[in-house]
Amino acid sequence: MVITEILERNAALYGEEISLVEINPDIKDCKTSWKDYDLVETNPANKYRREMTWREFDDKANRLANFLLDRGLQKGHKVAILLMNCLEWLPIYFGILKTGAIAVPLNYRYTAEEIKYCLDLAECDVLIFGPEFNDRIEAIKDEIPRIKMRLFVGQGRPAFSESYYALTACCSSVGPKIPLSLEDDAAIYFSSGTTGFPKAILHGHQSLITACEAEMDHHKQTRKDNFLCIPPLYHTGAKMHWFGSLLSGSKAVLLRSTAPEAIIKTVSDEGITIVWLLVPWAQDILDSIERGDIRLEDYQLSQWRLMHIGAQPVPPSLIRRWRQYFPGQDYDTNYGLSESIGPGCVHLGIENIHKVGAIGKAGYSWELKVVDESGKPVMQGEVGELCVRGPGLMKCYFRNPEATEAVKKEGWLYTGDMARLDEDGFVYLVDRKKDVIISGGENIYPVQIENFLRDHQAIKDAAVIGIPDKRLGEIAAAIIELKPGLHCTEEEIMEFSMALPRYKRPRKIIFEEIPRNPTGKIEKPRLREKHCAVNIVEAQTEG
């Protein structure tokens, strides 16, 4: 069974039941269309809430699939999705899969240049985008000639695009008869490399099914569950957690807010049972409770059975603090990469809260090992590189065989994360072999920031490292070496950095000489040691 057949099964068995709800508490800042041609507002008094049944979900996927096929899309073509989280996102994803084409979700934080780079790298044929990206797409529209169609999802359609709503509304809602197998290519996801340029990660339908099965096994979803999805759907993390809802035929809510009050109110109003949070969001909720901004007795939260955290190391002190307010909840965490179809290849398990600080053991259908530089397993307690193997492993880095061979060896993925195993076989992350900063769950690769900073007329050299941060886990700190005789302030560097996407901007500026080795490489281990950033992952999961 491929993943599109699960959707069709749900439409047949649970057709009139709600599959998805979209909520945006801050309607003033939302440019997304809140009403399309064949979706009736279910709550006119509350314009930021929309919902969709399983049958509507499948119908919309079929309409897009039939439209794309009528326009000549064929198996193996690539369709990019550039949307904020919205009710249309997942039906569009499944509509692409139903054609046999490859879905290519794009990070909504990408600049125009990064969007162009990814479209070119993945050899995309179609782009489906929302109003938030009009300016960025207009800036590159004449530089992406391979894109045959630009479909617009929203109000105020720009002249260089066609209307997704108008074109799909009149298409057949009967599923196309395109044969699919688990071996077929399904999706390309992007993961930045140490050079700062994204790599295209190709997954097959087997990976998507693996994610469904692992998620439902780990969190025991039933049709009574209701999953709250807050992180962006372009990433494997959020979507693959939702795959457990798909397999169990249960409801999910897409919340376009990370505000503590919005999260707690949605859990209460919608009867949410499972929530996936990032560390900063959990901390913000606890802070709001302790300040008195949130009074738990004002909400219906008894049905909330599971809180799990992913995408970054979890401080055990946070979970102990959480359980003081939510003692009846289960807790879980897991580990994954886009190369391993997101979270789940390593999994703590709700029964193992006594091991908080660990990322867990091998997840459902996965294997793991910790190896030394020669690829041999290390002894218990020793530090080595974490490797994982399983049916959800990527096929390759698309159009990059050298990068594929560097991390995929004899069926094992070498993750670049340094770890150790305890006496019970639980994995603890210690540090990163890769030059990556994970700040609030977002991967930041320093080289792109460093290259940007070196364009400043007063900067001779720049190095970016992660340093500890209580809320975000770590933040990007820029070590700046100025040119002789020139002067520059921290404020001036911060102002210069405003040209970077917000999440890539350095949060701290340090002026000092940058050490380089005889071959010219920045000696980042020395900088990390000096600025208390050695074994930063281990430090986050202690105590």
VENBEL-V472927 format. One line per field, one symbol per residue. phi: phi as a letter, one per 40 degrees, with the letter a starting at -180 (. if undefined). burial: + if it has 24 or more other ideal C-beta (glycine too) atoms within 12 Angstrom, else -. Layout:
phi = ???
burial = ???
This chain:
phi = .cccccdccccccbdccccbbbbbcbccccbccbabcbbcccadcbccbbaaccccdcdcccccdccccccgcbdgcbbcbbbcdaccdcdcdccccccgcbcbcbcccdcdcccddcccccfcbbbbabccbdcccccbdcbbccccbbcbbibgccccbbcdcccccccccccccccbbccccbabbbbccccgccbcbcbccdcccdcdccccccbfcbcccaccbbccccccdcccccdccdccgbcabcbcabcdccccccdcccgcbbbbbcdccccccccccccgcbbdccbcbccccabbbagadbcdcccccccccbccccbaaababdcbfgchcbacgccbccbdhcchbdcdgbbaabbcccgcdccdgccaccbbaicccdcacdgaccccccbbbfgccccgbcabbccbgccbcbabcccbbbbggbcbbcccccccccccccccaabbbcbcacccgabcbbcbbccdgbbabdccccccccccddcccccabbcacccbcdcgccccdcccccbgbcfcccccbcg
burial = -+++++++-++--+--+++++++++----+++++-+--+--------++++++++++++++++++++++---+-+-++++++++++++++++++++++++++++++++++++-+++++++++++++++++++++-++--++--+--+-++++++---+--+++++-++--+-+-++-+-+-+-+++++++++++-++++++++++++++++++++++++++-+-++++++++++++++++++++++++++++++++++-+++++++++++++++++++++++++++-++----+-+--+-+--+++++++++++++-++-++--++--++++++++++++++++++++++-++-+++++++++++++++++------+----++++++++++++++++-+--++--++---++++++++++----+++++++++++++++++++++++++-+++-+--+++++++++++-++++++++++++-----+----+--++--++-+++++++++--+-------+-+--++--+-+-+++++++--
